[in-house]
Amino acid sequence: MARKAFEHFEAVSAVIPGEGGYHAAIAVKALGGAGAPSFHKVLEGQTFKTAHAADEAAAKELTRLKDVKEDSDLLW
């Protein structure tokens, strides 16, 4: 799991299990905030055979992430 911190949010690589495999995702949570993170699928349309492969792909996408907006949307 890769992590990237911004001024008000933290983003981490994540995996979403799905039919036929796993999807790469980025989970976002407010720094110091309580509650569940919001998950954003990345590399839409791609499914990975293992959770490890999906997490590696998500970690690579995380390096491209520029910031997180107030509503937790990703800013590329």
All heavy atoms as a GROMACS GRO file, in nm:
protein
  567
    1MET      N    1   0.085  -0.117   0.000
    1MET     CA    2   0.000   0.000   0.000
    1MET      C    3   0.090   0.124   0.000
    1MET      O    4   0.176   0.139   0.084
    1MET     CB    5  -0.092  -0.001   0.122
    1MET     CG    6  -0.167   0.127   0.138
    1MET     SD    7  -0.289   0.132   0.272
    1MET     CE    8  -0.203   0.067   0.411
    2ALA      N    9   0.067   0.209  -0.097
    2ALA     CA   10   0.140   0.335  -0.106
    2ALA      C   11   0.054   0.446  -0.046
    2ALA      O   12  -0.069   0.439  -0.048
    2ALA     CB   13   0.172   0.366  -0.251
    3ARG      N   14   0.120   0.549   0.006
    3ARG     CA   15   0.049   0.660   0.072
    3ARG      C   16   0.103   0.792   0.020
    3ARG      O   17   0.222   0.806  -0.004
    3ARG     CB   18   0.073   0.650   0.223
    3ARG     CG   19   0.012   0.761   0.302
    3ARG     CD   20   0.050   0.748   0.450
    3ARG     NE   21  -0.004   0.856   0.528
    3ARG     CZ   22   0.054   0.973   0.547
    3ARG    NH1   23   0.171   0.998   0.493
    3ARG    NH2   24  -0.003   1.066   0.620
    4LYS      N   25   0.012   0.888   0.008
    4LYS     CA   26   0.051   1.023  -0.032
    4LYS      C   27  -0.034   1.121   0.048
    4LYS      O   28  -0.156   1.111   0.051
    4LYS     CB   29   0.026   1.041  -0.182
    4LYS     CG   30   0.093   1.162  -0.243
    4LYS     CD   31   0.085   1.155  -0.394
    4LYS     CE   32   0.164   1.265  -0.460
    4LYS     NZ   33   0.156   1.256  -0.607
    5ALA      N   34   0.033   1.216   0.115
    5ALA     CA   35  -0.038   1.313   0.198
    5ALA      C   36  -0.045   1.448   0.126
    5ALA      O   37   0.049   1.489   0.059
    5ALA     CB   38   0.032   1.329   0.332
    6PHE      N   39  -0.158   1.513   0.143
    6PHE     CA   40  -0.181   1.646   0.090
    6PHE      C   41  -0.215   1.737   0.207
    6PHE      O   42  -0.216   1.694   0.322
    6PHE     CB   43  -0.294   1.643  -0.014
    6PHE     CG   44  -0.262   1.557  -0.132
    6PHE    CD1   45  -0.310   1.427  -0.140
    6PHE    CD2   46  -0.181   1.603  -0.235
    6PHE    CE1   47  -0.279   1.346  -0.249
    6PHE    CE2   48  -0.149   1.523  -0.344
    6PHE     CZ   49  -0.198   1.395  -0.350
    7GLU      N   50  -0.246   1.863   0.180
    7GLU     CA   51  -0.271   1.959   0.288
    7GLU      C   52  -0.384   1.914   0.381
    7GLU      O   53  -0.372   1.922   0.503
    7GLU     CB   54  -0.303   2.096   0.229
    7GLU     CG   55  -0.312   2.203   0.336
    7GLU     CD   56  -0.330   2.342   0.277
    7GLU    OE1   57  -0.314   2.360   0.155
    7GLU    OE2   58  -0.362   2.433   0.356
    8HIS      N   59  -0.495   1.867   0.324
    8HIS     CA   60  -0.611   1.831   0.406
    8HIS      C   61  -0.652   1.685   0.396
    8HIS      O   62  -0.741   1.641   0.468
    8HIS     CB   63  -0.732   1.918   0.368
    8HIS     CG   64  -0.708   2.064   0.387
    8HIS    ND1   65  -0.701   2.124   0.511
    8HIS    CD2   66  -0.686   2.163   0.298
    8HIS    CE1   67  -0.678   2.253   0.497
    8HIS    NE2   68  -0.668   2.279   0.368
    9PHE      N   69  -0.590   1.611   0.305
    9PHE     CA   70  -0.631   1.473   0.280
    9PHE      C   71  -0.512   1.380   0.272
    9PHE      O   72  -0.400   1.422   0.245
    9PHE     CB   73  -0.710   1.463   0.149
    9PHE     CG   74  -0.842   1.532   0.151
    9PHE    CD1   75  -0.854   1.662   0.107
    9PHE    CD2   76  -0.955   1.468   0.198
    9PHE    CE1   77  -0.976   1.728   0.110
    9PHE    CE2   78  -1.078   1.532   0.201
    9PHE     CZ   79  -1.089   1.663   0.156
   10GLU      N   80  -0.540   1.253   0.291
   10GLU     CA   81  -0.444   1.146   0.272
   10GLU      C   82  -0.502   1.052   0.168
   10GLU      O   83  -0.621   1.022   0.170
   10GLU     CB   84  -0.424   1.073   0.406
   10GLU     CG   85  -0.352   0.943   0.396
   10GLU     CD   86  -0.340   0.876   0.530
   10GLU    OE1   87  -0.441   0.862   0.601
   10GLU    OE2   88  -0.228   0.835   0.562
   11ALA      N   89  -0.418   1.008   0.075
   11ALA     CA   90  -0.462   0.914  -0.028
   11ALA      C   91  -0.373   0.791  -0.022
   11ALA      O   92  -0.252   0.802  -0.003
   11ALA     CB   93  -0.454   0.978  -0.166
   12VAL      N   94  -0.434   0.674  -0.033
   12VAL     CA   95  -0.357   0.548  -0.031
   12VAL      C   96  -0.403   0.459  -0.145
   12VAL      O   97  -0.518   0.465  -0.189
   12VAL     CB   98  -0.373   0.472   0.104
   12VAL    CG1   99  -0.316   0.551   0.219
   12VAL    CG2  100  -0.517   0.436   0.130
   13SER      N  101  -0.309   0.377  -0.193
   13SER     CA  102  -0.347   0.280  -0.295
   13SER      C  103  -0.439   0.178  -0.231
   13SER      O  104  -0.427   0.146  -0.112
   13SER     CB  105  -0.222   0.212  -0.353
   13SER     OG  106  -0.152   0.142  -0.253
   14ALA      N  107  -0.533   0.128  -0.309
   14ALA     CA  108  -0.632   0.035  -0.255
   14ALA      C  109  -0.675  -0.063  -0.364
   14ALA      O  110  -0.641  -0.047  -0.481
   14ALA     CB  111  -0.754   0.112  -0.203
   15VAL      N  112  -0.751  -0.162  -0.322
   15VAL     CA  113  -0.801  -0.266  -0.412
   15VAL      C  114  -0.950  -0.284  -0.386
   15VAL      O  115  -0.994  -0.283  -0.270
   15VAL     CB  116  -0.726  -0.398  -0.385
   15VAL    CG1  117  -0.787  -0.512  -0.462
   15VAL    CG2  118  -0.579  -0.384  -0.416
   16ILE      N  119  -1.026  -0.298  -0.492
   16ILE     CA  120  -1.169  -0.327  -0.480
   16ILE      C  121  -1.193  -0.462  -0.546
   16ILE      O  122  -1.169  -0.478  -0.666
   16ILE     CB  123  -1.255  -0.219  -0.548
   16ILE    CG1  124  -1.231  -0.083  -0.482
   16ILE    CG2  125  -1.403  -0.258  -0.544
   16ILE    CD1  126  -1.302   0.033  -0.551
   17PRO      N  127  -1.237  -0.563  -0.468
   17PRO     CA  128  -1.265  -0.692  -0.529
   17PRO      C  129  -1.388  -0.682  -0.620
   17PRO      O  130  -1.482  -0.607  -0.591
   17PRO     CB  131  -1.293  -0.785  -0.410
   17PRO     CG  132  -1.310  -0.697  -0.292
   17PRO     CD  133  -1.260  -0.561  -0.325
   18GLY      N  134  -1.383  -0.754  -0.729
   18GLY     CA  135  -1.495  -0.752  -0.822
   18GLY      C  136  -1.511  -0.887  -0.889
   18GLY      O  137  -1.434  -0.979  -0.865
   19GLU      N  138  -1.609  -0.895  -0.971
   19GLU     CA  139  -1.634  -1.018  -1.045
   19GLU      C  140  -1.519  -1.043  -1.142
   19GLU      O  141  -1.486  -0.959  -1.224
   19GLU     CB  142  -1.766  -1.006  -1.122
   19GLU     CG  143  -1.822  -1.138  -1.164
   19GLU     CD  144  -1.962  -1.123  -1.218
   19GLU    OE1  145  -2.046  -1.063  -1.148
   19GLU    OE2  146  -1.985  -1.171  -1.330
   20GLY      N  147  -1.453  -1.153  -1.128
   20GLY     CA  148  -1.345  -1.189  -1.218
   20GLY      C  149  -1.210  -1.133  -1.182
   20GLY      O  150  -1.115  -1.146  -1.259
   21GLY      N  151  -1.195  -1.068  -1.066
   21GLY     CA  152  -1.065  -1.017  -1.028
   21GLY      C  153  -1.074  -0.897  -0.936
   21GLY      O  154  -1.170  -0.881  -0.862
   22TYR      N  155  -0.973  -0.812  -0.946
   22TYR     CA  156  -0.962  -0.696  -0.859
   22TYR      C  157  -0.944  -0.569  -0.940
   22TYR      O  158  -0.885  -0.571  -1.048
   22TYR     CB  159  -0.841  -0.713  -0.765
   22TYR     CG  160  -0.852  -0.832  -0.677
   22TYR    CD1  161  -0.807  -0.957  -0.720
   22TYR    CD2  162  -0.910  -0.823  -0.551
   22TYR    CE1  163  -0.818  -1.068  -0.638
   22TYR    CE2  164  -0.921  -0.935  -0.469
   22TYR     CZ  165  -0.875  -1.057  -0.514
   22TYR     OH  166  -0.887  -1.167  -0.434
   23HIS      N  167  -0.992  -0.458  -0.887
   23HIS     CA  168  -0.978  -0.328  -0.950
   23HIS      C  169  -0.881  -0.242  -0.868
   23HIS      O  170  -0.884  -0.247  -0.744
   23HIS     CB  171  -1.113  -0.256  -0.958
   23HIS     CG  172  -1.215  -0.331  -1.036
   23HIS    ND1  173  -1.220  -0.330  -1.174
   23HIS    CD2  174  -1.314  -0.414  -0.996
   23HIS    CE1  175  -1.318  -0.406  -1.215
   23HIS    NE2  176  -1.377  -0.459  -1.109
   24ALA      N  177  -0.797  -0.166  -0.936
   24ALA     CA  178  -0.709  -0.071  -0.869
   24ALA      C  179  -0.792   0.048  -0.824
   24ALA      O  180  -0.884   0.091  -0.894
   24ALA     CB  181  -0.598  -0.027  -0.965
   25ALA      N  182  -0.760   0.102  -0.708
   25ALA     CA  183  -0.836   0.215  -0.654
   25ALA      C  184  -0.745   0.303  -0.569
   25ALA      O  185  -0.635   0.264  -0.531
   25ALA     CB  186  -0.952   0.164  -0.570
   26ILE      N  187  -0.795   0.421  -0.542
   26ILE     CA  188  -0.730   0.512  -0.448
   26ILE      C  189  -0.835   0.548  -0.342
   26ILE      O  190  -0.946   0.590  -0.376
   26ILE     CB  191  -0.677   0.638  -0.519
   26ILE    CG1  192  -0.563   0.598  -0.614
   26ILE    CG2  193  -0.629   0.741  -0.418
   26ILE    CD1  194  -0.505   0.710  -0.695
   27ALA      N  195  -0.797   0.529  -0.216
   27ALA     CA  196  -0.885   0.562  -0.105
   27ALA      C  197  -0.842   0.697  -0.049
   27ALA      O  198  -0.723   0.724  -0.033
   27ALA     CB  199  -0.877   0.456   0.003
   28VAL      N  200  -0.940   0.783  -0.019
   28VAL     CA  201  -0.913   0.919   0.030
   28VAL      C  202  -0.985   0.940   0.162
   28VAL      O  203  -1.101   0.905   0.177
   28VAL     CB  204  -0.962   1.023  -0.074
   28VAL    CG1  205  -0.946   1.164  -0.020
   28VAL    CG2  206  -0.889   1.007  -0.206
   29LYS      N  207  -0.911   1.001   0.256
   29LYS     CA  208  -0.968   1.032   0.387
   29LYS      C  209  -0.911   1.166   0.434
   29LYS      O  210  -0.795   1.197   0.409
   29LYS     CB  211  -0.933   0.922   0.486
   29LYS     CG  212  -1.000   0.937   0.620
   29LYS     CD  213  -0.972   0.817   0.707
   29LYS     CE  214  -1.039   0.838   0.841
   29LYS     NZ  215  -1.012   0.727   0.932
   30ALA      N  216  -0.992   1.244   0.500
   30ALA     CA  217  -0.946   1.372   0.556
   30ALA      C  218  -0.842   1.346   0.663
   30ALA      O  219  -0.855   1.252   0.743
   30ALA     CB  220  -1.063   1.450   0.614
   31LEU      N  221  -0.736   1.426   0.663
   31LEU     CA  222  -0.634   1.412   0.767
   31LEU      C  223  -0.695   1.443   0.903
   31LEU      O  224  -0.762   1.544   0.920
   31LEU     CB  225  -0.517   1.507   0.740
   31LEU     CG  226  -0.425   1.468   0.626
   31LEU    CD1  227  -0.323   1.580   0.601
   31LEU    CD2  228  -0.353   1.339   0.654
   32GLY      N  229  -0.672   1.356   0.998
   32GLY     CA  230  -0.724   1.376   1.133
   32GLY      C  231  -0.873   1.357   1.144
   32GLY      O  232  -0.930   1.378   1.251
   33GLY      N  233  -0.939   1.318   1.038
   33GLY     CA  234  -1.083   1.301   1.040
   33GLY      C  235  -1.125   1.159   1.073
   33GLY      O  236  -1.050   1.065   1.053
   34ALA      N  237  -1.243   1.147   1.126
   34ALA     CA  238  -1.300   1.016   1.155
   34ALA      C  239  -1.389   0.975   1.038
   34ALA      O  240  -1.420   1.056   0.952
   34ALA     CB  241  -1.381   1.023   1.283
   35GLY      N  242  -1.426   0.852   1.036
   35GLY     CA  243  -1.516   0.805   0.931
   35GLY      C  244  -1.444   0.724   0.826
   35GLY      O  245  -1.322   0.713   0.824
   36ALA      N  246  -1.523   0.668   0.739
   36ALA     CA  247  -1.472   0.579   0.635
   36ALA      C  248  -1.412   0.659   0.520
   36ALA      O  249  -1.460   0.768   0.489
   36ALA     CB  250  -1.584   0.490   0.584
   37PRO      N  251  -1.311   0.605   0.455
   37PRO     CA  252  -1.254   0.673   0.337
   37PRO      C  253  -1.348   0.657   0.218
   37PRO      O  254  -1.434   0.569   0.215
   37PRO     CB  255  -1.123   0.598   0.314
   37PRO     CG  256  -1.144   0.464   0.374
   37PRO     CD  257  -1.238   0.484   0.489
   38SER      N  258  -1.329   0.743   0.119
   38SER     CA  259  -1.403   0.726  -0.007
   38SER      C  260  -1.307   0.658  -0.105
   38SER      O  261  -1.188   0.687  -0.108
   38SER     CB  262  -1.452   0.860  -0.061
   38SER     OG  263  -1.344   0.948  -0.083
   39PHE      N  264  -1.360   0.565  -0.183
   39PHE     CA  265  -1.281   0.488  -0.277
   39PHE      C  266  -1.310   0.533  -0.419
   39PHE      O  267  -1.426   0.553  -0.456
   39PHE     CB  268  -1.311   0.338  -0.262
   39PHE     CG  269  -1.255   0.278  -0.137
   39PHE    CD1  270  -1.321   0.292  -0.016
   39PHE    CD2  271  -1.136   0.210  -0.139
   39PHE    CE1  272  -1.270   0.238   0.100
   39PHE    CE2  273  -1.082   0.155  -0.024
   39PHE     CZ  274  -1.150   0.169   0.096
   40HIS      N  275  -1.203   0.547  -0.497
   40HIS     CA  276  -1.214   0.588  -0.636
   40HIS      C  277  -1.143   0.484  -0.723
   40HIS      O  278  -1.022   0.466  -0.708
   40HIS     CB  279  -1.147   0.725  -0.658
   40HIS     CG  280  -1.200   0.832  -0.569
   40HIS    ND1  281  -1.304   0.915  -0.607
   40HIS    CD2  282  -1.164   0.871  -0.444
   40HIS    CE1  283  -1.328   1.000  -0.509
   40HIS    NE2  284  -1.245   0.974  -0.409
   41LYS      N  285  -1.218   0.416  -0.810
   41LYS     CA  286  -1.154   0.323  -0.902
   41LYS      C  287  -1.067   0.400  -0.999
   41LYS      O  288  -1.105   0.507  -1.046
   41LYS     CB  289  -1.258   0.244  -0.982
   41LYS     CG  290  -1.322   0.132  -0.908
   41LYS     CD  291  -1.413   0.054  -1.001
   41LYS     CE  292  -1.489  -0.053  -0.929
   41LYS     NZ  293  -1.580  -0.127  -1.019
   42VAL      N  294  -0.950   0.346  -1.027
   42VAL     CA  295  -0.861   0.403  -1.128
   42VAL      C  296  -0.837   0.294  -1.233
   42VAL      O  297  -0.863   0.177  -1.208
   42VAL     CB  298  -0.728   0.453  -1.067
   42VAL    CG1  299  -0.753   0.573  -0.977
   42VAL    CG2  300  -0.655   0.346  -0.990
   43LEU      N  301  -0.789   0.334  -1.348
   43LEU     CA  302  -0.766   0.240  -1.459
   43LEU      C  303  -0.896   0.166  -1.493
   43LEU      O  304  -0.902   0.044  -1.499
   43LEU     CB  305  -0.654   0.143  -1.424
   43LEU     CG  306  -0.520   0.207  -1.392
   43LEU    CD1  307  -0.422   0.102  -1.341
   43LEU    CD2  308  -0.463   0.278  -1.513
   44GLU      N  309  -1.000   0.244  -1.508
   44GLU     CA  310  -1.134   0.192  -1.538
   44GLU      C  311  -1.127   0.094  -1.655
   44GLU      O  312  -1.059   0.119  -1.754
   44GLU     CB  313  -1.229   0.307  -1.570
   44GLU     CG  314  -1.375   0.273  -1.555
   44GLU     CD  315  -1.416   0.239  -1.413
   44GLU    OE1  316  -1.371   0.307  -1.319
   44GLU    OE2  317  -1.494   0.144  -1.397
   45GLY      N  318  -1.195  -0.016  -1.641
   45GLY     CA  319  -1.199  -0.116  -1.747
   45GLY      C  320  -1.092  -0.223  -1.734
   45GLY      O  321  -1.094  -0.322  -1.805
   46GLN      N  322  -0.996  -0.204  -1.644
   46GLN     CA  323  -0.892  -0.304  -1.623
   46GLN      C  324  -0.921  -0.385  -1.498
   46GLN      O  325  -0.954  -0.329  -1.394
   46GLN     CB  326  -0.755  -0.239  -1.609
   46GLN     CG  327  -0.705  -0.177  -1.737
   46GLN     CD  328  -0.561  -0.129  -1.723
   46GLN    OE1  329  -0.483  -0.184  -1.647
   46GLN    NE2  330  -0.528  -0.025  -1.796
   47THR      N  331  -0.908  -0.516  -1.510
   47THR     CA  332  -0.925  -0.606  -1.397
   47THR      C  333  -0.796  -0.684  -1.380
   47THR      O  334  -0.735  -0.726  -1.478
   47THR     CB  335  -1.042  -0.703  -1.423
   47THR    OG1  336  -1.161  -0.627  -1.448
   47THR    CG2  337  -1.067  -0.794  -1.304
   48PHE      N  338  -0.754  -0.702  -1.257
   48PHE     CA  339  -0.630  -0.772  -1.227
   48PHE      C  340  -0.660  -0.905  -1.161
   48PHE      O  341  -0.755  -0.917  -1.084
   48PHE     CB  342  -0.543  -0.685  -1.135
   48PHE     CG  343  -0.504  -0.554  -1.198
   48PHE    CD1  344  -0.587  -0.443  -1.188
   48PHE    CD2  345  -0.388  -0.542  -1.271
   48PHE    CE1  346  -0.554  -0.322  -1.247
   48PHE    CE2  347  -0.353  -0.422  -1.332
   48PHE     CZ  348  -0.436  -0.312  -1.320
   49LYS      N  349  -0.577  -1.005  -1.189
   49LYS     CA  350  -0.599  -1.140  -1.137
   49LYS      C  351  -0.574  -1.149  -0.987
   49LYS      O  352  -0.638  -1.228  -0.918
   49LYS     CB  353  -0.511  -1.241  -1.210
   49LYS     CG  354  -0.554  -1.265  -1.352
   49LYS     CD  355  -0.469  -1.371  -1.418
   49LYS     CE  356  -0.515  -1.391  -1.562
   49LYS     NZ  357  -0.442  -1.499  -1.628
   50THR      N  358  -0.480  -1.068  -0.936
   50THR     CA  359  -0.448  -1.074  -0.793
   50THR      C  360  -0.463  -0.936  -0.730
   50THR      O  361  -0.450  -0.833  -0.797
   50THR     CB  362  -0.303  -1.121  -0.770
   50THR    OG1  363  -0.212  -1.024  -0.820
   50THR    CG2  364  -0.277  -1.257  -0.836
   51ALA      N  365  -0.488  -0.936  -0.600
   51ALA     CA  366  -0.498  -0.811  -0.526
   51ALA      C  367  -0.363  -0.739  -0.528
   51ALA      O  368  -0.358  -0.616  -0.536
   51ALA     CB  369  -0.542  -0.838  -0.382
   52HIS      N  370  -0.255  -0.814  -0.523
   52HIS     CA  371  -0.122  -0.754  -0.526
   52HIS      C  372  -0.098  -0.677  -0.655
   52HIS      O  373  -0.047  -0.564  -0.653
   52HIS     CB  374  -0.015  -0.863  -0.508
   52HIS     CG  375   0.124  -0.812  -0.510
   52HIS    ND1  376   0.178  -0.740  -0.407
   52HIS    CD2  377   0.220  -0.820  -0.605
   52HIS    CE1  378   0.302  -0.706  -0.437
   52HIS    NE2  379   0.331  -0.753  -0.557
   53ALA      N  380  -0.134  -0.734  -0.768
   53ALA     CA  381  -0.117  -0.667  -0.897
   53ALA      C  382  -0.203  -0.541  -0.904
   53ALA      O  383  -0.159  -0.437  -0.956
   53ALA     CB  384  -0.152  -0.762  -1.012
   54ALA      N  385  -0.325  -0.547  -0.853
   54ALA     CA  386  -0.413  -0.430  -0.853
   54ALA      C  387  -0.357  -0.320  -0.763
   54ALA      O  388  -0.360  -0.202  -0.799
   54ALA     CB  389  -0.553  -0.470  -0.807
   55ASP      N  390  -0.301  -0.357  -0.648
   55ASP     CA  391  -0.243  -0.258  -0.558
   55ASP      C  392  -0.119  -0.194  -0.620
   55ASP      O  393  -0.098  -0.073  -0.606
   55ASP     CB  394  -0.209  -0.320  -0.423
   55ASP     CG  395  -0.162  -0.215  -0.324
   55ASP    OD1  396  -0.242  -0.124  -0.293
   55ASP    OD2  397  -0.046  -0.222  -0.279
   56GLU      N  398  -0.037  -0.271  -0.689
   56GLU     CA  399   0.080  -0.215  -0.757
   56GLU      C  400   0.039  -0.113  -0.862
   56GLU      O  401   0.100  -0.007  -0.875
   56GLU     CB  402   0.163  -0.326  -0.821
   56GLU     CG  403   0.248  -0.404  -0.723
   56GLU     CD  404   0.336  -0.506  -0.792
   56GLU    OE1  405   0.304  -0.551  -0.904
   56GLU    OE2  406   0.439  -0.541  -0.732
   57ALA      N  407  -0.066  -0.144  -0.938
   57ALA     CA  408  -0.116  -0.052  -1.039
   57ALA      C  409  -0.172   0.075  -0.974
   57ALA      O  410  -0.150   0.186  -1.023
   57ALA     CB  411  -0.223  -0.120  -1.124
   58ALA      N  412  -0.244   0.059  -0.863
   58ALA     CA  413  -0.298   0.175  -0.791
   58ALA      C  414  -0.186   0.261  -0.736
   58ALA      O  415  -0.193   0.385  -0.741
   58ALA     CB  416  -0.390   0.128  -0.678
   59ALA      N  417  -0.079   0.200  -0.685
   59ALA     CA  418   0.035   0.274  -0.632
   59ALA      C  419   0.101   0.357  -0.742
   59ALA      O  420   0.141   0.471  -0.720
   59ALA     CB  421   0.135   0.179  -0.568
   60LYS      N  422   0.110   0.300  -0.861
   60LYS     CA  423   0.168   0.374  -0.974
   60LYS      C  424   0.081   0.494  -1.010
   60LYS      O  425   0.132   0.604  -1.036
   60LYS     CB  426   0.184   0.281  -1.094
   60LYS     CG  427   0.257   0.342  -1.208
   60LYS     CD  428   0.282   0.242  -1.319
   60LYS     CE  429   0.358   0.307  -1.434
   60LYS     NZ  430   0.383   0.213  -1.541
   61GLU      N  431  -0.050   0.476  -1.012
   61GLU     CA  432  -0.142   0.586  -1.041
   61GLU      C  433  -0.135   0.693  -0.931
   61GLU      O  434  -0.148   0.811  -0.959
   61GLU     CB  435  -0.285   0.535  -1.057
   61GLU     CG  436  -0.308   0.457  -1.184
   61GLU     CD  437  -0.279   0.540  -1.308
   61GLU    OE1  438  -0.350   0.640  -1.330
   61GLU    OE2  439  -0.185   0.505  -1.382
   62LEU      N  440  -0.114   0.650  -0.808
   62LEU     CA  441  -0.105   0.744  -0.696
   62LEU      C  442   0.009   0.843  -0.716
   62LEU      O  443  -0.002   0.960  -0.676
   62LEU     CB  444  -0.089   0.667  -0.565
   62LEU     CG  445  -0.089   0.747  -0.435
   62LEU    CD1  446  -0.221   0.822  -0.417
   62LEU    CD2  447  -0.064   0.656  -0.317
   63THR      N  448   0.116   0.801  -0.779
   63THR     CA  449   0.228   0.892  -0.803
   63THR      C  450   0.189   1.006  -0.897
   63THR      O  451   0.250   1.112  -0.893
   63THR     CB  452   0.351   0.819  -0.862
   63THR    OG1  453   0.320   0.767  -0.990
   63THR    CG2  454   0.399   0.708  -0.769
   64ARG      N  455   0.088   0.986  -0.981
   64ARG     CA  456   0.041   1.089  -1.074
   64ARG      C  457  -0.056   1.187  -1.010
   64ARG      O  458  -0.083   1.293  -1.064
   64ARG     CB  459  -0.029   1.025  -1.195
   64ARG     CG  460   0.059   0.942  -1.282
   64ARG     CD  461  -0.008   0.892  -1.411
   64ARG     NE  462  -0.152   0.865  -1.407
   64ARG     CZ  463  -0.246   0.948  -1.457
   64ARG    NH1  464  -0.213   1.061  -1.513
   64ARG    NH2  465  -0.374   0.914  -1.451
   65LEU      N  466  -0.112   1.151  -0.895
   65LEU     CA  467  -0.214   1.232  -0.829
   65LEU      C  468  -0.154   1.365  -0.782
   65LEU      O  469  -0.053   1.368  -0.712
   65LEU     CB  470  -0.273   1.156  -0.711
   65LEU     CG  471  -0.392   1.220  -0.641
   65LEU    CD1  472  -0.511   1.232  -0.736
   65LEU    CD2  473  -0.430   1.137  -0.520
   66LYS      N  474  -0.217   1.477  -0.823
   66LYS     CA  475  -0.167   1.611  -0.790
   66LYS      C  476  -0.224   1.664  -0.658
   66LYS      O  477  -0.157   1.732  -0.583
   66LYS     CB  478  -0.202   1.710  -0.901
   66LYS     CG  479  -0.146   1.673  -1.036
   66LYS     CD  480   0.001   1.700  -1.042
   66LYS     CE  481   0.050   1.675  -1.184
   66LYS     NZ  482   0.181   1.619  -1.193
   67ASP      N  483  -0.353   1.635  -0.632
   67ASP     CA  484  -0.417   1.685  -0.510
   67ASP      C  485  -0.553   1.620  -0.496
   67ASP      O  486  -0.598   1.545  -0.583
   67ASP     CB  487  -0.434   1.837  -0.519
   67ASP     CG  488  -0.443   1.905  -0.383
   67ASP    OD1  489  -0.453   1.834  -0.280
   67ASP    OD2  490  -0.441   2.029  -0.378
   68VAL      N  491  -0.620   1.650  -0.384
   68VAL     CA  492  -0.755   1.603  -0.359
   68VAL      C  493  -0.840   1.726  -0.331
   68VAL      O  494  -0.804   1.811  -0.250
   68VAL     CB  495  -0.759   1.506  -0.239
   68VAL    CG1  496  -0.901   1.461  -0.211
   68VAL    CG2  497  -0.668   1.386  -0.264
   69LYS      N  498  -0.953   1.736  -0.400
   69LYS     CA  499  -1.043   1.851  -0.384
   69LYS      C  500  -1.120   1.840  -0.253
   69LYS      O  501  -1.125   1.735  -0.190
   69LYS     CB  502  -1.142   1.856  -0.502
   69LYS     CG  503  -1.077   1.880  -0.635
   69LYS     CD  504  -1.184   1.883  -0.743
   69LYS     CE  505  -1.124   1.895  -0.881
   69LYS     NZ  506  -1.228   1.892  -0.986
   70GLU      N  507  -1.185   1.949  -0.214
   70GLU     CA  508  -1.262   1.956  -0.090
   70GLU      C  509  -1.367   1.844  -0.078
   70GLU      O  510  -1.392   1.794   0.030
   70GLU     CB  511  -1.334   2.091  -0.077
   70GLU     CG  512  -1.241   2.205  -0.046
   70GLU     CD  513  -1.186   2.201   0.094
   70GLU    OE1  514  -1.258   2.162   0.188
   70GLU    OE2  515  -1.068   2.238   0.111
   71ASP      N  516  -1.426   1.804  -0.191
   71ASP     CA  517  -1.529   1.700  -0.189
   71ASP      C  518  -1.469   1.560  -0.207
   71ASP      O  519  -1.539   1.466  -0.237
   71ASP     CB  520  -1.635   1.727  -0.295
   71ASP     CG  521  -1.577   1.734  -0.436
   71ASP    OD1  522  -1.454   1.721  -0.451
   71ASP    OD2  523  -1.654   1.754  -0.530
   72SER      N  524  -1.339   1.549  -0.190
   72SER     CA  525  -1.258   1.427  -0.198
   72SER      C  526  -1.242   1.372  -0.339
   72SER      O  527  -1.198   1.260  -0.358
   72SER     CB  528  -1.308   1.317  -0.102
   72SER     OG  529  -1.418   1.248  -0.154
   73ASP      N  530  -1.276   1.453  -0.440
   73ASP     CA  531  -1.250   1.414  -0.578
   73ASP      C  532  -1.100   1.424  -0.605
   73ASP      O  533  -1.031   1.510  -0.551
   73ASP     CB  534  -1.326   1.503  -0.677
   73ASP     CG  535  -1.472   1.464  -0.690
   73ASP    OD1  536  -1.509   1.353  -0.646
   73ASP    OD2  537  -1.549   1.546  -0.745
   74LEU      N  538  -1.053   1.338  -0.692
   74LEU     CA  539  -0.911   1.335  -0.726
   74LEU      C  540  -0.879   1.438  -0.832
   74LEU      O  541  -0.955   1.457  -0.926
   74LEU     CB  542  -0.873   1.196  -0.776
   74LEU     CG  543  -0.909   1.078  -0.683
   74LEU    CD1  544  -0.866   0.947  -0.747
   74LEU    CD2  545  -0.846   1.095  -0.548
   75LEU      N  546  -0.767   1.505  -0.815
   75LEU     CA  547  -0.721   1.605  -0.910
   75LEU      C  548  -0.593   1.556  -0.975
   75LEU      O  549  -0.491   1.540  -0.909
   75LEU     CB  550  -0.695   1.738  -0.839
   75LEU     CG  551  -0.652   1.855  -0.925
   75LEU    CD1  552  -0.762   1.892  -1.026
   75LEU    CD2  553  -0.620   1.975  -0.838
   76TRP      N  554  -0.603   1.526  -1.104
   76TRP     CA  555  -0.488   1.473  -1.178
   76TRP      C  556  -0.415   1.586  -1.238
   76TRP      O  557  -0.350   1.624  -1.295
   76TRP     CB  558  -0.532   1.374  -1.285
   76TRP     CG  559  -0.609   1.260  -1.227
   76TRP    CD1  560  -0.744   1.243  -1.224
   76TRP    CD2  561  -0.556   1.146  -1.158
   76TRP    NE1  562  -0.777   1.127  -1.159
   76TRP    CE2  563  -0.664   1.064  -1.117
   76TRP    CE3  564  -0.428   1.105  -1.128
   76TRP    CZ2  565  -0.648   0.946  -1.049
   76TRP    CZ3  566  -0.412   0.985  -1.058
   76TRP    CH2  567  -0.520   0.906  -1.021
   0.00000   0.00000   0.00000
